[in-house]
């Protein structure tokens, strides 16, 4: 028995790293998959190949949909669309993508294709059909109810056309089996009150071709250019709110001076009606980000 264990150790130590599909457990596997840099050097250093796997499924889990997906993948999408042709298909997003913010980050809104789906099955079907189209560069799909067999079909479809594929699911799916080559869990990091930047992200690598990573990776919530856009938008909102409050106070004072004795309360100033909600009650994904900075 001891001789057999010794021979196994010798064989394992003699294996070269270049064997396709085989990697040492104490090092990151390279494999046959190309990688697209994430745009975050700290995250790239912990991913096999130095980025998102191309032609494979990357699964992202988070407690609440619609908060961190774009901040996580936008840098990679901007690089990919600048280098290659093809559409970015967005399937069943919880919030509408906000074109000006995407443009500020380097992703032309004209390269985006938005698919709305009424059911989980329709969203899954749309994602699979998009992956089978050779004119599609990347797919982002929100599939909270997808089962492992369905995810495996998406994985195979992405491998055929060598596309980038992200599937976003709730954090409660973490105990479930997944065929994803890369699996991350993302949650927000609280920032001090009044900080004029978008809150950062804590990224935990749940699955990769390599050793487990115990600690999470703190990443900025967005890159510098987008942070500047969001901070400026939040500052304009704060200034508008302050100006409106000053006008209300001035109006109350003027009415108090003009109101005769015995008249009704001087503070009866008509309030502006609230702005109507967006069509269908759906907010913009990066509008919510700007609202978060306004705090």
C-alpha positions, -999 to +999 in steps of 0.1 A: +000+000+000+028+024+009+045+017-024+013+024-043+009+058-025+045+066-033+040+059-070+009+081-071+029+110-055+056+105-081+031+105-110+013+135-097+044+155-092+057+146-127+026+157-145+033+188-167+010+218-164+004+217-202-019+186-200-053+198-212-079+197-185-054+188-158-039+211-132-021+209-099-044+214-069-021+240-054-019+262-086-043+279-110-052+258-140-046+272-174-065+247-195-077+253-231-099+283-224-090+318-234-096+345-209-110+380-211-094+403-184-120+415-159-105+450-157-098+444-120-061+434-115-068+420-080-095+397-094-075+387-126-046+376-104-069+350-088-086+336-119-072+309-142-059+325-174-062+360-158-098+368-165-133+356-174-132+323-193-142+326-229-165+298-242-176+288-207-201+297-181-193+322-154-220+321-126-224+352-103-244+349-071-256+379-051-282+386-024-302+411-044-304+413-082-297+445-100-270+460-078-235+448-088-237+429-121-229+458-144-201+471-122-186+437-122-187+429-159-187+463-176-148+467-178-145+433-195-174+441-219-159+474-229-126+457-237-142+429-256-165+451-278-136+474-286-115+444-298-142+422-315-174+425-334-207+411-321-237+420-300-240+418-262-274+401-254-290+410-221-317+385-211-344+393-185-325+420-165-342+432-133-335+469-143-332+486-177-296+492-188-288+530-187-273+539-221-253+571-211-236+553-182-227+523-204-213+547-230-193+565-203-177+532-193-168+524-229-197+500-239-216+515-269-254+511-263-259+502-299-240+469-293-266+459-267-296+437-274-323+436-247-345+405-243-375+407-220-390+374-209-423+368-191-413+334-177-382+316-165-385+291-194-387+319-219-356+336-205-337+303-206-348+297-242-337+332-252-303+328-236-297+295-254-307+308-287-285+339-284-255+316-276-262+296-308-258+328-329-223+334-342-230+372-343-233+373-305-202+382-286-215+379-250-246+370-231-257+382-197-287+363-184-307+366-151-319+330-145-327+327-108-346+294-112-323+276-136-314+240-128-280+224-133-291+206-165-302+239-181-270+256-171-251+227-186-268+233-220-258+270-218-222+260-210-221+237-241-237+264-263-211+290-252-183+266-259-195+260-295-193+297-304-166+307-279-187+335-263-186+352-229-214+340-208-226+353-174-255+339-155-268+358-125-285+339-097-295+345-060-270+338-032-294+311-020-283+289-050-248+286-036-254+251-021-266+237-054-244+219-079-233+240-109-214+231-141-200+267-142-162+268-148-161+299-126-185+307-098-184+340-078-205+354-050-207+392-048-220+415-021-218+452-014-194+469+010-209+498+031-191+531+027-190+560+052-219+584+050-212+613+026-185+594+006-188+606-030-180+573-046-200+542-054-199+515-028-174+488-034-179+450-039-167+420-019-161+391-043-158+356-031-145+329-054-166+298-048-153+277-077-123+279-100-097+256-115-073+260-086-070+260-049-098+274-028-096+311-018-107+317+018-108+354+019-129+377-003-115+403-027-125+439-021-131+456-055-142+492-063-178+495-072-169+510-106-140+524-125-128+560-123-147+574-153-181+559-142-174+569-106-170+605-118-203+604-138-222+589-108-206+613-083-215+643-106-250+631-110-254+626-073-240+661-066-264+677-091-293+658-073-282+671-039-278+706-052-313+705-068-328+692-035-311+720-015-323+747-040-358+733-038-357+733+000-345+769+000-374+779-024-399+763-001-386+782+029-386+815+010-422+808-001-433+801+034-417+833+046-433+854+019-468+839+026-463+845+064-456+882+057-485+886+033-511+866+053-536+888+072-545+881+108-568+853+113-560+837+079-552+801+075-517+786+082-490+804+063-472+772+055-499+759+031-475+759+001-485+735-027-461+707-031-448+694-064-464+661-075-439+632-074-423+623-107-440+595-126-424+561-124-406+548-155-428+528-179-437+494-165-423+504-131-388+494-142-359+516-131-325+520-148-298+497-134-272+525-131-298+551-121-301+530-089-264+532-086-265+570-087-293+570-062-271+549-038-244+576-040-269+603-032-277+584+000 
